[in-house]
Structure formats: structure tokens, C-alpha cells
Amino acid sequence: MSALLYAVVGAVLFALGLYGVVAASPLLRKVLAFNIAGSGVFLFLVAMADRVRVPFPDPVPQAMVLTGIVVAVSATALALLLICLLRELSDRPREAADDGH
């Protein structure tokens, strides 16, 4: 029963994150919504690792989730860096950008 509950909550989180990616206009909100969708996928994978009639869960989905968390943190850091650089470049006056400096 608990694996089914985790799977449903994971699917709801994924749907909310997907809606946030599509509906949000600021880039930071899109990154946060993408992280929520990723958390839903991780929760769903952990729920699917629970097998019937076996005393221990399957370790392969758990290893995939741990690897996915590391990749998600790195991708989030890269996305935030790119957002900061984009904001810095868009706030620069036009004359300074056209000077070649």
C-alpha cells in the first residue's frame, strides 16, 4: 500500500512540475519546477523498487535515483549559473556591448 501511495505522490509531483515548466515565465521558476518534476520521478522510481514477495527492495532503481540526484544537483547549479550570466548580460547597457569591450 505504501509503495502505491509513493507512486501516486511521485506522479502528482511530476505533473505539477511539468505544469510549472510550461506555465511559468521567469527562468528561476522554470528551474524550480523542473526540480520538482525530477523529485517526482525519483519518488516514483523508489516506489517501483519495492517488489512483491521479496523481503528487500531492488537495489538497481535505488542506485539510479542516487545517481540522478547527483546529476540533478549539478544540472541545477549549471542552470542557475547560466541564468545569472544571462541576467548580467541583459542588464549591460547597449553602448558598452557594442564597443567591443
C-alpha positions in Angstrom: 0.0 0.0 0.0 2.8 2.5 0.8 4.5 1.9 -2.5 1.3 2.7 -4.3 1.0 5.9 -2.3 4.6 6.9 -3.1 4.0 6.2 -6.8 0.8 8.4 -6.8 2.6 11.2 -5.0 5.5 10.9 -7.4 3.2 11.1 -10.4 1.4 14.2 -8.9 4.7 15.9 -8.2 5.8 15.2 -11.8 2.6 16.6 -13.2 2.9 19.8 -11.0 6.5 20.3 -12.1 5.6 19.8 -15.7 2.8 22.3 -15.4 5.2 24.8 -13.7 7.8 24.4 -16.5 5.1 25.1 -19.2 3.2 27.9 -17.3 5.9 29.8 -15.5 7.6 32.7 -17.3 10.6 33.6 -15.1 13.6 31.3 -15.7 14.2 30.7 -12.0 10.7 29.3 -11.5 11.2 27.1 -14.5 14.3 25.6 -12.9 12.5 25.1 -9.6 9.5 23.4 -11.4 11.9 21.2 -13.3 13.5 20.1 -9.9 10.0 19.3 -8.6 9.3 17.2 -11.6 12.6 15.4 -11.1 11.8 14.7 -7.5 8.5 13.2 -8.6 10.4 10.9 -11.0 12.8 9.9 -8.2 10.0 9.2 -5.8 8.2 7.1 -8.5 11.3 5.1 -9.2 11.8 4.4 -5.5 8.2 3.2 -5.2 8.7 0.9 -8.1 11.8 -0.6 -6.5 9.5 -2.2 -3.8 8.9 -5.7 -5.1 6.1 -8.1 -4.0 7.0 -11.3 -2.0 10.7 -10.2 -1.6 12.0 -9.1 1.8 14.3 -6.4 0.3 13.8 -3.7 -2.4 15.6 -3.9 -5.7 18.9 -2.0 -5.4 19.2 -1.0 -9.1 16.4 1.7 -9.1 17.8 3.0 -5.8 21.3 3.3 -7.3 19.7 5.1 -10.4 17.9 7.5 -8.1 21.1 8.3 -6.2 23.0 8.9 -9.4 20.1 11.0 -10.7 20.1 13.2 -7.6 23.8 14.0 -8.1 23.2 14.8 -11.8 20.1 16.9 -10.9 22.1 19.0 -8.4 24.9 19.6 -10.9 22.4 20.5 -13.7 20.6 22.9 -11.3 23.9 24.6 -10.4 24.7 25.0 -14.1 21.2 26.3 -14.9 21.4 28.9 -12.1 24.9 30.0 -13.3 23.5 30.4 -16.8 20.5 32.4 -15.5 22.9 34.7 -13.6 25.1 35.2 -16.7 22.1 35.9 -18.9 20.8 38.5 -16.4 24.2 40.1 -16.2 24.5 40.3 -20.0 21.0 41.6 -20.4 21.5 44.3 -17.8 24.6 45.7 -19.5 24.0 48.9 -21.5 23.9 48.7 -25.3 26.8 51.1 -25.9 29.2 49.1 -23.8 28.2 45.9 -25.5 28.7 47.4 -29.0 32.1 49.0 -28.1 33.9 45.6 -28.3 34.9 45.8 -24.6 
